[in-house]
Amino acid sequence: MGSAQNYELPCKLNNPDLLHNLSFVHGEWRKSKSGKTFEVVDPGTGKAWTECPTNDASDVDEAVQSSQNCFEEYRKISPRARAQMLFKWDSLIRENKEDIATILVYETGKPRAEAYGEIDYSTGFTWWFAGEAERIQGSVFTPALPDRRVFTIKQPLGVAAALVPWNFPIAMILRKAGAALAAGCTMIVKPSPETPITILTLAYLADKAGFPKGALNVLTTDLDKTPELSEALCRHELVKKVSFTGSTRVGKLVARICSDNLKKVTLELGGNCPVLIFDDANIDQAMSQIFALKYRHAGQACITANRIYVQSGIFDNFLERWNAETQKIVVGHGSEKETTMGPVTTPRGIEKALALVSDAKSKGAKIHTGGHKVSGKGGYFFEPTVITGVTPDMDIASEEIFAPLCSFLKFETEEEVVKAANDTSMGLASYCFTKNVDRLWRLFENLEAGMIGLNTGNSSAAESPFGGIKQSGYGKESGKDVAVAEYLISKTGTFTLEGQS
């Protein structure tokens, strides 16, 4: 077994066996065929603390064959046995929560409290899908024609590939792999180059939970080889399903590649999520919900608040309170107890934030708080930033931000703000705050998004279908029936009864 014993975390783990830095294929820790590696960097310091294999297209076939061979046997395992493995995996993740949180802090940069929060949220998926494994059912019914019966059965699709981002690596894997493994599929995971260690830890625990060799394989790679490795997985004839979470631009490429062989695809893509706060809203409620939503993981979430619309009657009051709270944020390394917001995860995040602020200022926006890179800390830190005077021609109004930038826009009427909120190619999530129940129902029906937060900024859970509309993707993850169905095929059988009187 290859482990990361030649590297040392800045903080010790209670269970050092969790730490691995080689790819995981068919129950074995492996280097890439090329022997090349890439560094994993702590975004809180900008320094590398381990390295992982740089896999490329030449490494794909062996991993896929492993998953296919495993699938031929795993598909025959009873749903209860699959559920028991998922429950055991869930238990092992919870038992190692402290160490997994530590790894997560040093890979993503998020504060330790947020790392705990991600683990708690993520294990909701293993728990939920363990239960869903035994709820996969077909049907029998009498059709229109006499003396006939029709029945349906559900079967696992085959080998699935998961292409996952770095912002919530545990949640993204457990949400995808939990559904696939519950359905009876096997899965190959390509982690983001920023967060491979977290996912290798989950693969190690899946192995300990009793999943057969090849049920969950992991191929790591660097940023340069990510397109090659991803395309090879998408094109492999034995890969029957691809689940991708990431940008709309890359999602379109994944869909185009998979269309060549009509592979089943789930796409959870970018968001440009609006928040609508009306004069009659409970300001304390709106503040607490949206503040947490906006600054969680330094604004690096697809469902975070991108555009905050506040009705004119409370705009000044709300903005004043928001500015005051923003100035209390303590920016620092995720391992430090006093830190309430960590760094962005990549240097690209800093570059984009600076570009968005510069564009907004040049077009007349006002910066109330922040707007600069934090110097002297060594990592990828950016000040929590509050901007008003945002207009539709500014990049910050139309692009997914993925940084701790808050843009505030004033509105007068419901009709006006709904039109503005929907004026985007994306449709992942929207949020609204009002105590008018009629308005809530109108907003629920009229806002163009796959998920609507009604007086809440936290609408994602294992039991709720997660997914967008428009150019935010298609397909659903999590939720009753729909998520596991993404990994199943349905067969219809029809037969005629003889001698029926």
KOLVOTI-431950 format. One record per residue (C-alpha): residue number from 1; x, z, y; residue in three letters. Coordinates in steps of 0.02 Angstrom, whole numbers, always signed. Layout:
! KOLVOTI-431950
{node NUM,{X,Z,Y},ala},
...
This chain:
! KOLVOTI-431950
{node 1,{+0,+0,+0},met},
{node 2,{+69,-49,+169},gly},
{node 3,{+43,+81,+303},ser},
{node 4,{+92,+110,+483},ala},
{node 5,{+215,+246,+436},gln},
{node 6,{+356,+160,+531},asn},
{node 7,{+257,+180,+691},tyr},
{node 8,{+206,+340,+775},glu},
{node 9,{+48,+374,+872},leu},
{node 10,{+70,+469,+1035},pro},
{node 11,{-46,+594,+951},cys},
{node 12,{-38,+649,+768},lys},
{node 13,{-181,+617,+647},leu},
{node 14,{-253,+751,+536},asn},
{node 15,{-259,+622,+395},asn},
{node 16,{-110,+502,+413},pro},
{node 17,{-174,+401,+264},asp},
{node 18,{-304,+325,+381},leu},
{node 19,{-175,+229,+480},leu},
{node 20,{-138,+53,+418},his},
{node 21,{-65,-98,+504},asn},
{node 22,{-74,-234,+371},leu},
{node 23,{-218,-350,+331},ser},
{node 24,{-334,-293,+192},phe},
{node 25,{-375,-422,+58},val},
{node 26,{-448,-385,-114},his},
{node 27,{-405,-201,-102},gly},
{node 28,{-223,-233,-54},glu},
{node 29,{-126,-215,+109},trp},
{node 30,{-44,-382,+147},arg},
{node 31,{+70,-467,+271},lys},
{node 32,{+30,-641,+336},ser},
{node 33,{+103,-791,+244},lys},
{node 34,{+208,-830,+398},ser},
{node 35,{+274,-653,+408},gly},
{node 36,{+238,-652,+595},lys},
{node 37,{+165,-500,+684},thr},
{node 38,{+93,-454,+852},phe},
{node 39,{+94,-292,+950},glu},
{node 40,{-53,-175,+977},val},
{node 41,{-48,-101,+1152},val},
{node 42,{-116,+62,+1223},asp},
{node 43,{-211,+3,+1379},pro},
{node 44,{-187,+176,+1455},gly},
{node 45,{+2,+153,+1461},thr},
{node 46,{+29,-33,+1436},gly},
{node 47,{+149,+7,+1293},lys},
{node 48,{+143,-55,+1113},ala},
{node 49,{+124,+76,+977},trp},
{node 50,{+110,-28,+818},thr},
{node 51,{+102,-208,+757},glu},
{node 52,{-9,-308,+638},cys},
{node 53,{+5,-473,+542},pro},
{node 54,{-24,-636,+634},thr},
{node 55,{-132,-726,+507},asn},
{node 56,{-173,-909,+528},asp},
{node 57,{-272,-1043,+437},ala},
{node 58,{-155,-1036,+286},ser},
{node 59,{-211,-857,+251},asp},
{node 60,{-397,-895,+247},val},
{node 61,{-428,-974,+77},asp},
{node 62,{-358,-829,-24},glu},
{node 63,{-463,-704,+72},ala},
{node 64,{-621,-809,+55},val},
{node 65,{-591,-835,-132},gln},
{node 66,{-574,-647,-149},ser},
{node 67,{-739,-620,-60},ser},
{node 68,{-825,-756,-164},gln},
{node 69,{-763,-684,-328},asn},
{node 70,{-822,-513,-275},cys},
{node 71,{-990,-584,-220},phe},
{node 72,{-1027,-652,-394},glu},
{node 73,{-1024,-474,-460},glu},
{node 74,{-1079,-376,-306},tyr},
{node 75,{-1240,-475,-288},arg},
{node 76,{-1293,-408,-460},lys},
{node 77,{-1267,-226,-414},ile},
{node 78,{-1431,-133,-393},ser},
{node 79,{-1493,-100,-216},pro},
{node 80,{-1481,+87,-250},arg},
{node 81,{-1299,+73,-299},ala},
{node 82,{-1263,-25,-139},arg},
{node 83,{-1356,+108,-40},ala},
{node 84,{-1252,+246,-120},gln},
{node 85,{-1091,+157,-71},met},
{node 86,{-1153,+139,+108},leu},
{node 87,{-1201,+324,+113},phe},
{node 88,{-1027,+370,+48},lys},
{node 89,{-945,+258,+178},trp},
{node 90,{-1051,+339,+312},asp},
{node 91,{-999,+512,+252},ser},
{node 92,{-813,+469,+251},leu},
{node 93,{-821,+399,+428},ile},
{node 94,{-906,+558,+489},arg},
{node 95,{-779,+667,+398},glu},
{node 96,{-636,+577,+486},asn},
{node 97,{-720,+571,+656},lys},
{node 98,{-578,+659,+749},glu},
{node 99,{-444,+540,+688},asp},
{node 100,{-549,+383,+710},ile},
{node 101,{-586,+438,+889},ala},
{node 102,{-400,+458,+921},thr},
{node 103,{-362,+282,+859},ile},
{node 104,{-507,+214,+961},leu},
{node 105,{-441,+296,+1120},val},
{node 106,{-268,+218,+1099},tyr},
{node 107,{-338,+45,+1059},glu},
{node 108,{-481,+27,+1183},thr},
{node 109,{-431,+151,+1319},gly},
{node 110,{-602,+233,+1323},lys},
{node 111,{-609,+422,+1354},pro},
{node 112,{-618,+532,+1201},arg},
{node 113,{-797,+584,+1239},ala},
{node 114,{-848,+400,+1236},glu},
{node 115,{-752,+375,+1074},ala},
{node 116,{-855,+514,+995},tyr},
{node 117,{-1010,+433,+1065},gly},
{node 118,{-967,+264,+988},glu},
{node 119,{-939,+343,+817},ile},
{node 120,{-1104,+437,+825},asp},
{node 121,{-1194,+278,+878},tyr},
{node 122,{-1104,+172,+748},ser},
{node 123,{-1138,+281,+598},thr},
{node 124,{-1322,+259,+637},gly},
{node 125,{-1297,+84,+565},phe},
{node 126,{-1219,+138,+400},thr},
{node 127,{-1356,+268,+379},trp},
{node 128,{-1494,+146,+425},trp},
{node 129,{-1435,+2,+317},phe},
{node 130,{-1407,+116,+169},ala},
{node 131,{-1594,+146,+176},gly},
{node 132,{-1633,-38,+206},glu},
{node 133,{-1542,-91,+47},ala},
{node 134,{-1688,-32,-59},glu},
{node 135,{-1820,-106,+55},arg},
{node 136,{-1779,-289,+17},ile},
{node 137,{-1937,-354,-64},gln},
{node 138,{-2023,-517,-107},gly},
{node 139,{-2208,-551,-125},ser},
{node 140,{-2343,-616,-242},val},
{node 141,{-2506,-694,-182},phe},
{node 142,{-2649,-810,-228},thr},
{node 143,{-2642,-977,-135},pro},
{node 144,{-2783,-1091,-81},ala},
{node 145,{-2780,-1198,-238},leu},
{node 146,{-2866,-1122,-391},pro},
{node 147,{-2773,-1060,-545},asp},
{node 148,{-2609,-1042,-452},arg},
{node 149,{-2497,-899,-401},arg},
{node 150,{-2354,-900,-276},val},
{node 151,{-2214,-774,-269},phe},
{node 152,{-2058,-756,-163},thr},
{node 153,{-1892,-671,-194},ile},
{node 154,{-1750,-627,-75},lys},
{node 155,{-1569,-654,-125},gln},
{node 156,{-1403,-623,-37},pro},
{node 157,{-1334,-774,+53},leu},
{node 158,{-1151,-762,-1},gly},
{node 159,{-987,-734,+90},val},
{node 160,{-1008,-691,+274},ala},
{node 161,{-878,-694,+413},ala},
{node 162,{-882,-573,+561},ala},
{node 163,{-791,-618,+722},leu},
{node 164,{-792,-462,+828},val},
{node 165,{-741,-406,+1003},pro},
{node 166,{-635,-260,+1060},trp},
{node 167,{-754,-160,+1169},asn},
{node 168,{-852,-72,+1031},phe},
{node 169,{-753,-113,+873},pro},
{node 170,{-831,+21,+762},ile},
{node 171,{-1010,-20,+812},ala},
{node 172,{-983,-207,+794},met},
{node 173,{-915,-191,+617},ile},
{node 174,{-1039,-63,+551},leu},
{node 175,{-1186,-159,+626},arg},
{node 176,{-1130,-322,+543},lys},
{node 177,{-1051,-259,+382},ala},
{node 178,{-1188,-129,+355},gly},
{node 179,{-1321,-264,+351},ala},
{node 180,{-1216,-385,+247},ala},
{node 181,{-1168,-257,+116},leu},
{node 182,{-1345,-190,+105},ala},
{node 183,{-1407,-367,+71},ala},
{node 184,{-1280,-394,-68},gly},
{node 185,{-1162,-507,+31},cys},
{node 186,{-975,-486,+49},thr},
{node 187,{-888,-500,+217},met},
{node 188,{-723,-553,+295},ile},
{node 189,{-686,-477,+465},val},
{node 190,{-575,-552,+599},lys},
{node 191,{-544,-411,+724},pro},
{node 192,{-499,-436,+904},ser},
{node 193,{-310,-430,+932},pro},
{node 194,{-336,-277,+1042},glu},
{node 195,{-421,-168,+910},thr},
{node 196,{-365,-210,+732},pro},
{node 197,{-314,-34,+681},ile},
{node 198,{-487,+40,+702},thr},
{node 199,{-561,-93,+589},ile},
{node 200,{-424,-75,+458},leu},
{node 201,{-465,+110,+455},thr},
{node 202,{-647,+69,+418},leu},
{node 203,{-592,-50,+279},ala},
{node 204,{-485,+87,+202},tyr},
{node 205,{-635,+205,+202},leu},
{node 206,{-749,+70,+130},ala},
{node 207,{-626,+54,-14},asp},
{node 208,{-628,+242,-38},lys},
{node 209,{-818,+238,-36},ala},
{node 210,{-817,+131,-194},gly},
{node 211,{-853,-44,-131},phe},
{node 212,{-775,-170,-252},pro},
{node 213,{-615,-261,-208},lys},
{node 214,{-655,-408,-96},gly},
{node 215,{-819,-338,-30},ala},
{node 216,{-741,-307,+141},leu},
{node 217,{-583,-403,+184},asn},
{node 218,{-494,-397,+353},val},
{node 219,{-379,-530,+425},leu},
{node 220,{-290,-484,+587},thr},
{node 221,{-211,-605,+709},thr},
{node 222,{-149,-621,+886},asp},
{node 223,{-231,-701,+1037},leu},
{node 224,{-145,-869,+1013},asp},
{node 225,{-195,-887,+830},lys},
{node 226,{-372,-820,+851},thr},
{node 227,{-451,-994,+877},pro},
{node 228,{-362,-1066,+725},glu},
{node 229,{-405,-921,+610},leu},
{node 230,{-584,-913,+670},ser},
{node 231,{-613,-1099,+649},glu},
{node 232,{-540,-1096,+474},ala},
{node 233,{-661,-958,+426},leu},
{node 234,{-807,-1050,+504},cys},
{node 235,{-766,-1212,+415},arg},
{node 236,{-728,-1142,+242},his},
{node 237,{-858,-1208,+120},glu},
{node 238,{-880,-1040,+34},leu},
{node 239,{-921,-948,+196},val},
{node 240,{-1111,-958,+208},lys},
{node 241,{-1142,-854,+364},lys},
{node 242,{-1048,-818,+526},val},
{node 243,{-1090,-674,+641},ser},
{node 244,{-1005,-683,+811},phe},
{node 245,{-1006,-563,+958},thr},
{node 246,{-918,-621,+1115},gly},
{node 247,{-928,-739,+1262},ser},
{node 248,{-1058,-876,+1281},thr},
{node 249,{-919,-1005,+1299},arg},
{node 250,{-841,-961,+1130},val},
{node 251,{-1011,-936,+1050},gly},
{node 252,{-1055,-1117,+1088},lys},
{node 253,{-894,-1172,+1001},leu},
{node 254,{-935,-1065,+848},val},
{node 255,{-1110,-1138,+839},ala},
{node 256,{-1043,-1315,+855},arg},
{node 257,{-915,-1290,+716},ile},
{node 258,{-1040,-1207,+599},cys},
{node 259,{-1168,-1345,+629},ser},
{node 260,{-1057,-1468,+536},asp},
{node 261,{-1102,-1380,+373},asn},
{node 262,{-1268,-1305,+431},leu},
{node 263,{-1204,-1128,+410},lys},
{node 264,{-1317,-985,+458},lys},
{node 265,{-1256,-909,+623},val},
{node 266,{-1296,-754,+722},thr},
{node 267,{-1234,-755,+902},leu},
{node 268,{-1231,-603,+1015},glu},
{node 269,{-1159,-673,+1174},leu},
{node 270,{-1132,-632,+1357},gly},
{node 271,{-1249,-541,+1474},gly},
{node 272,{-1284,-541,+1660},asn},
{node 273,{-1402,-394,+1649},cys},
{node 274,{-1510,-347,+1800},pro},
{node 275,{-1577,-175,+1844},val},
{node 276,{-1737,-163,+1947},leu},
{node 277,{-1766,+3,+2036},ile},
{node 278,{-1931,+18,+2130},phe},
{node 279,{-1980,+135,+2272},asp},
{node 280,{-2088,+240,+2156},asp},
{node 281,{-1950,+267,+2028},ala},
{node 282,{-1884,+438,+1985},asn},
{node 283,{-1718,+422,+2075},ile},
{node 284,{-1635,+560,+1974},asp},
{node 285,{-1685,+474,+1813},gln},
{node 286,{-1629,+303,+1872},ala},
{node 287,{-1464,+371,+1938},met},
{node 288,{-1417,+462,+1777},ser},
{node 289,{-1467,+319,+1663},gln},
{node 290,{-1389,+176,+1758},ile},
{node 291,{-1233,+270,+1813},phe},
{node 292,{-1190,+304,+1631},ala},
{node 293,{-1234,+127,+1581},leu},
{node 294,{-1127,+49,+1718},lys},
{node 295,{-968,+149,+1702},tyr},
{node 296,{-965,+174,+1513},arg},
{node 297,{-802,+100,+1447},his},
{node 298,{-758,+49,+1626},ala},
{node 299,{-905,-72,+1632},gly},
{node 300,{-848,-169,+1479},gln},
{node 301,{-1010,-190,+1383},ala},
{node 302,{-1118,-344,+1361},cys},
{node 303,{-1275,-243,+1401},ile},
{node 304,{-1205,-152,+1551},thr},
{node 305,{-1285,-160,+1724},ala},
{node 306,{-1220,-316,+1809},asn},
{node 307,{-1339,-333,+1958},arg},
{node 308,{-1427,-179,+2027},ile},
{node 309,{-1582,-223,+2130},tyr},
{node 310,{-1653,-77,+2232},val},
{node 311,{-1814,-88,+2331},gln},
{node 312,{-1793,-71,+2519},ser},
{node 313,{-1886,+95,+2536},gly},
{node 314,{-1755,+190,+2435},ile},
{node 315,{-1605,+74,+2450},phe},
{node 316,{-1503,+175,+2575},asp},
{node 317,{-1537,+341,+2489},asn},
{node 318,{-1495,+272,+2317},phe},
{node 319,{-1336,+188,+2379},leu},
{node 320,{-1276,+346,+2465},glu},
{node 321,{-1301,+449,+2308},arg},
{node 322,{-1218,+317,+2200},trp},
{node 323,{-1066,+310,+2314},asn},
{node 324,{-1050,+499,+2311},ala},
{node 325,{-1057,+505,+2121},glu},
{node 326,{-937,+359,+2103},thr},
{node 327,{-806,+449,+2207},gln},
{node 328,{-812,+595,+2083},lys},
{node 329,{-754,+485,+1938},ile},
{node 330,{-584,+534,+1870},val},
{node 331,{-487,+381,+1814},val},
{node 332,{-353,+414,+1685},gly},
{node 333,{-291,+398,+1506},his},
{node 334,{-430,+419,+1380},gly},
{node 335,{-338,+561,+1294},ser},
{node 336,{-337,+671,+1449},glu},
{node 337,{-478,+798,+1453},lys},
{node 338,{-517,+776,+1638},glu},
{node 339,{-535,+586,+1623},thr},
{node 340,{-712,+520,+1647},thr},
{node 341,{-667,+335,+1652},met},
{node 342,{-523,+252,+1562},gly},
{node 343,{-434,+87,+1591},pro},
{node 344,{-500,-86,+1558},val},
{node 345,{-436,-142,+1390},thr},
{node 346,{-337,-297,+1437},thr},
{node 347,{-233,-357,+1586},pro},
{node 348,{-357,-502,+1597},arg},
{node 349,{-489,-374,+1646},gly},
{node 350,{-387,-323,+1798},ile},
{node 351,{-360,-504,+1848},glu},
{node 352,{-545,-545,+1837},lys},
{node 353,{-598,-389,+1933},ala},
{node 354,{-478,-430,+2075},leu},
{node 355,{-540,-610,+2079},ala},
{node 356,{-723,-556,+2086},leu},
{node 357,{-690,-433,+2227},val},
{node 358,{-588,-560,+2326},ser},
{node 359,{-723,-693,+2308},asp},
{node 360,{-861,-572,+2360},ala},
{node 361,{-764,-512,+2513},lys},
{node 362,{-724,-689,+2568},ser},
{node 363,{-910,-730,+2566},lys},
{node 364,{-965,-580,+2667},gly},
{node 365,{-992,-438,+2542},ala},
{node 366,{-951,-259,+2591},lys},
{node 367,{-842,-148,+2482},ile},
{node 368,{-901,+33,+2499},his},
{node 369,{-791,+113,+2367},thr},
{node 370,{-640,+51,+2268},gly},
{node 371,{-597,-132,+2249},gly},
{node 372,{-415,-111,+2197},his},
{node 373,{-305,-93,+2046},lys},
{node 374,{-247,+87,+2021},val},
{node 375,{-59,+93,+2039},ser},
{node 376,{+64,+219,+1971},gly},
{node 377,{-23,+252,+1805},lys},
{node 378,{+62,+119,+1699},gly},
{node 379,{-96,+56,+1613},gly},
{node 380,{-236,-64,+1656},tyr},
{node 381,{-333,+43,+1779},phe},
{node 382,{-457,-18,+1909},phe},
{node 383,{-550,+85,+2037},glu},
{node 384,{-737,+107,+2012},pro},
{node 385,{-805,-10,+2144},thr},
{node 386,{-968,-20,+2242},val},
{node 387,{-1016,-183,+2330},ile},
{node 388,{-1165,-229,+2440},thr},
{node 389,{-1212,-386,+2533},gly},
{node 390,{-1202,-486,+2372},val},
{node 391,{-1275,-661,+2382},thr},
{node 392,{-1315,-787,+2244},pro},
{node 393,{-1164,-897,+2288},asp},
{node 394,{-1042,-758,+2243},met},
{node 395,{-959,-758,+2072},asp},
{node 396,{-1006,-576,+2047},ile},
{node 397,{-1190,-624,+2054},ala},
{node 398,{-1180,-754,+1916},ser},
{node 399,{-1038,-703,+1799},glu},
{node 400,{-1027,-567,+1669},glu},
{node 401,{-918,-437,+1756},ile},
{node 402,{-838,-332,+1617},phe},
{node 403,{-758,-214,+1741},ala},
{node 404,{-811,-57,+1840},pro},
{node 405,{-888,-160,+1981},leu},
{node 406,{-1064,-117,+2042},cys},
{node 407,{-1156,-244,+2148},ser},
{node 408,{-1312,-186,+2241},phe},
{node 409,{-1448,-302,+2308},leu},
{node 410,{-1598,-253,+2413},lys},
{node 411,{-1772,-321,+2375},phe},
{node 412,{-1948,-306,+2446},glu},
{node 413,{-2076,-365,+2317},thr},
{node 414,{-2096,-367,+2128},glu},
{node 415,{-2122,-555,+2126},glu},
{node 416,{-1962,-581,+2225},glu},
{node 417,{-1853,-471,+2116},val},
{node 418,{-1918,-536,+1950},val},
{node 419,{-1876,-712,+2005},lys},
{node 420,{-1701,-657,+2058},ala},
{node 421,{-1673,-558,+1898},ala},
{node 422,{-1719,-708,+1790},asn},
{node 423,{-1611,-827,+1891},asp},
{node 424,{-1472,-832,+1763},thr},
{node 425,{-1430,-934,+1610},ser},
{node 426,{-1412,-773,+1510},met},
{node 427,{-1546,-661,+1438},gly},
{node 428,{-1473,-516,+1342},leu},
{node 429,{-1545,-359,+1422},ala},
{node 430,{-1639,-306,+1579},ser},
{node 431,{-1685,-134,+1645},tyr},
{node 432,{-1823,-73,+1761},cys},
{node 433,{-1872,+93,+1838},phe},
{node 434,{-2047,+126,+1904},thr},
{node 435,{-2187,+252,+1874},lys},
{node 436,{-2320,+117,+1888},asn},
{node 437,{-2375,+86,+1709},val},
{node 438,{-2458,-80,+1750},asp},
{node 439,{-2295,-140,+1827},arg},
{node 440,{-2197,-83,+1675},leu},
{node 441,{-2304,-192,+1563},trp},
{node 442,{-2288,-340,+1681},arg},
{node 443,{-2099,-321,+1687},leu},
{node 444,{-2088,-304,+1499},phe},
{node 445,{-2177,-471,+1481},glu},
{node 446,{-2102,-563,+1630},asn},
{node 447,{-1917,-518,+1625},leu},
{node 448,{-1822,-650,+1527},glu},
{node 449,{-1714,-547,+1409},ala},
{node 450,{-1711,-503,+1226},gly},
{node 451,{-1707,-316,+1263},met},
{node 452,{-1794,-224,+1406},ile},
{node 453,{-1753,-45,+1455},gly},
{node 454,{-1911,+33,+1527},leu},
{node 455,{-1856,+187,+1628},asn},
{node 456,{-1702,+197,+1520},thr},
{node 457,{-1527,+127,+1519},gly},
{node 458,{-1500,+158,+1333},asn},
{node 459,{-1605,+48,+1221},ser},
{node 460,{-1484,+7,+1081},ser},
{node 461,{-1506,+96,+914},ala},
{node 462,{-1492,+57,+729},ala},
{node 463,{-1681,+51,+709},glu},
{node 464,{-1705,-70,+855},ser},
{node 465,{-1678,-259,+844},pro},
{node 466,{-1528,-307,+951},phe},
{node 467,{-1508,-482,+1021},gly},
{node 468,{-1535,-595,+1169},gly},
{node 469,{-1622,-755,+1221},ile},
{node 470,{-1571,-905,+1326},lys},
{node 471,{-1381,-923,+1325},gln},
{node 472,{-1355,-744,+1267},ser},
{node 473,{-1372,-804,+1088},gly},
{node 474,{-1492,-801,+942},tyr},
{node 475,{-1526,-698,+788},gly},
{node 476,{-1546,-509,+780},lys},
{node 477,{-1433,-367,+727},glu},
{node 478,{-1500,-196,+674},ser},
{node 479,{-1683,-154,+666},gly},
{node 480,{-1809,-153,+525},lys},
{node 481,{-1819,-309,+416},asp},
{node 482,{-1739,-431,+538},val},
{node 483,{-1555,-381,+526},ala},
{node 484,{-1540,-383,+336},val},
{node 485,{-1643,-543,+333},ala},
{node 486,{-1500,-630,+425},glu},
{node 487,{-1400,-611,+263},tyr},
{node 488,{-1537,-664,+141},leu},
{node 489,{-1614,-824,+77},ile},
{node 490,{-1795,-835,+21},ser},
{node 491,{-1850,-928,-135},lys},
{node 492,{-2029,-978,-169},thr},
{node 493,{-2097,-995,-345},gly},
{node 494,{-2264,-1076,-388},thr},
{node 495,{-2347,-1079,-558},phe},
{node 496,{-2513,-1128,-632},thr},
{node 497,{-2612,-1013,-747},leu},
{node 498,{-2680,-1091,-905},glu},
{node 499,{-2844,-1034,-978},gly},
{node 500,{-2899,-949,-817},gln},
{node 501,{-3088,-937,-816},ser},
